Amino acid sequence: MLTEGSNVEIETSPVAEVEVLDQVTQPWQVMILNDPVNLMSFVTLILRRIFGYSEEKATDLMLKVHYEGSAIVWTGEREKAELYVQQLQTHQLYAVMEPVD
């Protein structure tokens, strides 16, 4: 591409576009971290309400958080992950999101 009034050719690269697209389409995971405040039954209830998980799945995730310190509770697109983190934090749960490696 030639810039007007110049005889210098500038090459543009689509690499930046690809990196931005990868960040947008890359899957994200929502994690809940253990905290000393919330009851285990409350965490199970919130997981069922927000994600629609069965009692068994919500209990398994809650126990993983309790014994291992954290658990991935959902994986998917970034916008939805942000919404889930906000909903979990609204219920006073420690929730974070990070890109899937």
Secondary structure, 3 states (H helix, E strand, C coil): CECCCCCCECCCCCHHHHHHHHHHHCCEEEEEECCCCCCHHHHHHHHHHHHCCCHHHHHHHHHHHHHHCEEEEEEECHHHHHHHHHHHHHCCCEEEEEECC
